[in-house]
Amino acid sequence: MGLFAEEIQPGWRVIDANGEELGTVISVDRESISIQRQSLLGGVSHAPVSAVREVETGRVELALPKEELA
């Protein structure tokens, strides 16, 4: 796991590259972050760990817009 991924905890807010809140972290593994989407349709998205731009306690910022997430 990268430096950022080791710090990320379930329940933290996830923000995309455009500053939009995507949802919350469900889990993190060596390659990706699983995100519970907060949109009307909900669902789960996955972001590669390499897409993490910044980590603060309780908040993860991605370098990708929501449209590019799996």
C-alpha positions in Angstrom: 0.0 0.0 0.0 1.1 3.5 -0.7 1.7 6.1 2.0 -1.8 7.6 1.6 -3.6 4.3 1.5 -2.2 3.2 4.9 -3.7 6.3 6.5 -7.2 6.1 5.0 -10.0 4.8 7.3 -13.5 3.5 6.6 -16.1 6.2 7.1 -13.9 9.1 5.8 -15.4 11.5 3.3 -14.2 11.2 -0.3 -14.0 14.3 -2.5 -13.3 14.2 -6.3 -11.0 16.4 -8.3 -13.8 19.0 -8.8 -14.4 19.4 -5.1 -17.7 17.3 -5.1 -18.3 15.0 -2.2 -18.7 11.4 -3.6 -19.5 9.5 -0.4 -17.6 7.7 2.3 -14.8 5.1 2.3 -16.0 1.5 2.8 -12.6 -0.2 2.6 -9.0 0.2 1.3 -6.7 -2.4 -0.1 -3.4 -2.4 -1.9 -4.9 -1.2 -5.2 -8.1 0.6 -4.6 -10.5 2.5 -2.4 -14.1 1.3 -2.2 -16.5 4.3 -1.9 -20.2 4.2 -0.8 -21.7 6.7 -3.1 -24.1 9.3 -1.6 -25.9 10.1 -4.9 -29.6 9.4 -5.3 -28.8 6.0 -6.9 -26.2 5.2 -4.3 -24.0 2.2 -5.2 -20.3 1.6 -4.8 -17.4 3.1 -6.8 -13.8 2.1 -6.8 -10.8 4.5 -7.1 -7.3 3.4 -7.6 -5.0 4.2 -4.7 -2.8 6.0 -7.2 -5.6 8.6 -7.7 -5.4 9.9 -4.1 -4.2 13.5 -4.2 -4.4 14.3 -0.5 -5.3 12.8 2.8 -6.4 14.6 5.9 -8.0 13.1 9.0 -11.6 12.3 8.0 -11.1 13.3 4.3 -9.7 11.9 1.1 -9.2 14.0 -2.0 -8.9 12.3 -5.4 -7.2 13.5 -8.5 -10.0 12.2 -10.6 -13.5 13.5 -11.3 -16.4 11.3 -10.4 -17.1 10.5 -14.0 -13.8 8.6 -14.3 -14.4 6.3 -11.3 -15.3 2.6 -11.8 
